Amino acid sequence: MTPAGPPRAGSAAPCAATGLVLACLMAAVVTVGVVGAGVSVRAADVGAAAVDEPQYLLTALSLAEDGDLDISDERAQARYTAFHDVPPPIQTAEQADGRRVSPHDPLLPLLLAPAMGLGGYLAAKWVLVLIAGLLAAATTYLAATRYAVPVVLAAVVSTLAGTVTPLAVYGHQVYPELPAALAVVATVLLVVPPAGRSADAWWSPLRVLGVVLAVSALPWLAVKYAPVAAALAVVALCSLRRASLRLTAVAVVALAASGAVWLGAHQLLYGGWTAYASGDHFQAKGEFSAVGFEPNYLGRSTRLIGLVTDRDYGLAAWAPVWLLGLAAIPFAARARQWALVLPVAAGWLTATFVALTMQGYWWPGRQVVVILPLVAVAVAVLLHRSHGPIASWVRGGAVLAAAVSLGVQAWVTLAGRAGTLTWVGAPDRPAAGWIDLARTALPDYRRGEPVDWALHAAWIVAALLLAAFGLTADPRGTSDERSPSPPSQIPGEPQTNGHPRPALSTPHQEEPRMTPLRTTGRRTTAVVGVTGLVATTLLAGCTSTSGDTIQVYSARHYDLEQAFERYAEETGTSVEFLYGSDAELRERIAAEGDDTVADAYLTVDAGNLAAAADQGIFAPAESTVLEDAVPEGLRDPQGRWFGLAKRVRTIIYNPDAVSTDELSTYEDLADPRWKDRLCLRTANASYTQSLVASMIASRGEERTEEVVRGWAENGSIYSNDAEIIDNVASGGCDVGIVNHYYLARALQEDPDLSVKPFWANQDGEGVHVNISGGGVVAAGDNPEGARKLLEWLATDGQDELVGDNMEYPVNPDVAPQELLASWGEFREEKIDATAYAEQNSTAVELLGRAGYE
């Protein structure tokens, strides 16, 4: 049959085109209205923006006003106060040239910079809302023109996807998720020809350029999108090579050049291969520690289903309509619609095995937002194409799931606008009664009780059934598809007698195909493969049921995974944990209240421990084991918290420039003879604040201010202790003040490093000592398990806890590492955790008055 020619006068084509435009417009308008309703909801109790959002906003402001990524001046001027009530976590390590660059890729701030400069953070959020509307329109257009979904159905599904969790929330949260999703949809629109067009006639140099730009945009938004970008590039190149080898070669070179530019720019801007290189959390272990230390990939495999079914953070908990994706993606795979399937698979596997955690300090679904519009398209195709009795039941379930999803989103938005919840806090707070009741059907992976693993197994069975439906559903389509349409050749599809071989997709469906799978046994092979993969997930989940499970929130980020893994090996009790800053985690525990999943809380700094105790987070733990293992001065008199590791904040010096006869006390470093010879840590560091707080408690505020003012006049300020050590070693400074373990680790790597420790104030109060420690969470469900974990960390687990980080053990029966022992004994200042906490605000004010930044 010859291809259809241009439409004649009186043809329905112009009307159809008009209807498509109106459908896209309506999808955009409705989405903007619904998403925009959430702009005024606070992100967290601390402000309208929280967690990583302030970093993006400050960077956008810096780009708008200064034309660079350095946010040090914006922080110094407290420009965050418009959207964050207190100073946000620093996150940035100071660069060699003094810059502070947020550890996040720069394209989102660049997109938001004009709006941020002209209208502040609200204008930036409304830019994201408009992107949400554009995404809904683009998804509608993709489903209707590339996958032959009826226009009305395409618009309804796309609008629904854009107005429920998680797209509706990330439509105004300042994260790169929605711009990345738009780049993905744009790429698929460029790669997949419209119905009736062949790939040979579709590709052009301009379209190749568009694909290269869209694919390249993804890692500039966030490096975590690189796997999705790679999947899209593979799909594009597989189609392009059948149309033109010359254009294929051009595309390969262009994509390679784009990758090289990205790597080179990150070395220049961030000092590493990724943006994480500029993050203060990643200085000790390196930028690639962002994915975790020695990740447990078998344990992470539970996320394959958990990303959908987790009670608090799964998609189904807030928008059960996404359950349809469990059938839609297998249905698309059977039809070999690889432009949908491969990016979704790449994004899902990244969220499963690469992301540090499934649950976090964010709104649910963040890890998979980038590929959900493609899932929505696949759902629209499934609803339109699948046929038979089961398909009818699926359509009925889809209507019910859509209604529930819209109802949940309406409740969440209204509650947020009323001020009763925040976007960050909502997943851990009680919801409406009917929502919480429905969510009891989902497993709580953080709790990890037998009932949760039973639910986990049940949902795996349900997922298999949905996948089986998708793999076996009759794809003939619904009754409205009976009008004839011209068949077209599938690019790269083998032909028989000059005609295209029939495909599993509908005749007018045209999408670039990779080398086709063999039809023989295709369904059986796919079902067996899915079954095997999900069985692995089930087994991974079942391994956590042996013994008990302890949930730990930790603001201490050093060597915990290794210690917890050994604890699980020795006791049969698994430990699940969530990292965050001290302020974030204490706020989270308070917000969760009696519903908190945390059994134990670990943090750094005695002042933070005392503050948590005063806040009512800890319950007294009656334990003779802990009392015997932890000296009296390193634990709470009421037994609410216990020190687990000691860190000494002392003087270091370059022996080529300074003799020990010149050194004595912290106070002496305020003497003018140390002008331009002293390296110090920022005033925002808890270690700096606790040192000053301890001096206020023992020396008085007036004397301490004299000392701190002298430090500020003499010293150069750095964002972390590692930088201080580097500068002392290289001669940039002669002396500095650091936590001892930074120096110990540096000497492990380079024993010839020209830096040595000096124990301060040995003729007086003693050298300043701080601790990291923890306690039993008062509202936790497993206080006995938490107590046993703390006992183990203070006894048999001391070496595991402090060893690699080179801290001093609190337990006097445990010897320190050989290098630490070689430094000799020292007089310790008595720790007064209450004073650290009570004097902290005074210390912060004093540092500001003294000009110490």
Number of C-alpha atoms within 10 A of each C-alpha: 7 7 11 10 6 8 10 9 8 8 10 10 13 13 11 12 12 10 14 22 16 16 23 26 19 18 28 27 18 17 31 26 14 22 25 21 19 25 22 16 23 24 27 22 20 19 20 23 28 25 21 18 19 24 27 27 27 26 30 31 30 23 23 20 15 14 13 16 22 23 25 20 14 16 17 11 10 15 17 22 15 13 20 22 14 11 15 23 17 18 21 26 26 21 18 11 6 13 19 23 28 29 23 27 23 23 19 23 27 22 18 26 27 19 20 26 17 13 12 18 25 17 17 24 25 21 20 29 29 20 21 30 30 21 30 35 27 23 30 34 25 25 27 25 20 23 25 22 25 18 21 16 18 32 29 17 23 30 29 23 27 31 26 26 29 25 28 27 29 27 33 27 27 26 23 28 25 29 25 26 25 22 22 30 27 19 23 23 20 20 27 27 22 21 20 20 21 19 25 16 9 15 19 15 11 9 14 21 16 16 26 21 16 22 28 22 20 28 22 21 24 20 17 17 26 20 20 26 25 19 20 26 24 17 24 26 23 18 23 25 18 15 20 16 12 10 17 19 14 15 22 14 12 17 20 14 12 17 14 12 12 18 15 16 15 21 15 11 22 25 17 18 18 23 22 28 28 27 22 20 21 18 18 16 12 15 20 14 17 16 13 14 15 10 16 12 12 15 17 21 21 24 23 19 21 25 23 25 27 26 25 23 24 26 24 25 26 28 23 23 26 26 20 26 24 22 25 28 29 26 31 24 19 23 19 22 25 22 28 25 24 21 27 23 17 20 24 24 18 18 22 24 21 17 16 18 17 23 21 15 20 19 22 29 24 24 22 22 23 27 26 24 30 26 23 28 30 28 28 27 25 27 22 23 22 24 17 14 9 13 19 13 10 19 16 11 15 19 12 13 19 19 15 18 24 20 16 22 21 17 14 24 24 16 17 21 17 12 13 13 24 24 25 21 20 22 23 19 20 15 17 12 9 9 16 15 10 11 19 13 17 24 26 23 24 22 21 22 16 15 14 22 22 17 17 27 21 16 20 21 16 14 22 19 14 20 24 20 20 25 24 16 21 16 21 16 18 13 10 8 15 9 6 8 13 12 21 19 21 23 22 18 16 14 12 9 6 7 12 17 13 15 14 18 20 17 18 20 25 26 28 25 21 19 11 10 10 7 9 8 10 13 14 11 12 17 18 12 12 16 18 12 13 21 16 15 23 23 15 17 23 18 13 22 19 13 12 18 22 26 24 24 25 24 24 19 15 17 16 16 20 16 20 22 16 16 20 19 11 9 14 16 21 21 22 19 19 20 19 18 17 22 14 20 21 22 17 22 24 17 18 19 17 14 15 20 23 29 26 29 31 26 26 25 25 31 29 27 32 23 18 26 22 13 11 14 22 24 19 18 22 12 13 10 15 25 17 13 21 23 14 12 13 26 27 20 11 11 18 24 28 31 32 30 24 24 24 21 22 21 23 27 25 23 16 11 14 12 10 12 6 8 18 17 20 21 17 17 24 21 13 13 10 18 17 16 19 26 27 25 24 20 20 17 13 18 23 19 25 27 20 28 29 27 25 22 16 15 14 12 18 10 13 23 20 14 21 24 19 22 28 20 19 20 23 21 19 21 22 22 23 21 22 27 29 17 21 25 22 14 16 16 24 23 32 26 23 26 23 25 22 21 22 20 18 17 16 13 10 10 11 9 17 18 24 20 22 21 24 27 22 15 10 12 16 16 24 24 24 28 27 23 28 30 30 30 31 24 22 25 19 20 21 14 19 26 23 17 24 27 22 18 25 27 22 13 19 24 21 18 24 25 15 14 18 24 27 26 25 27 23 13 11 15 14 20 18 9 13 16 11 9 12 8 9 13 16 18 19 15 18 21 25 20 19 29 24 16 22 23 13 17 26 19 11 23 23 14 13 18 14 22 16
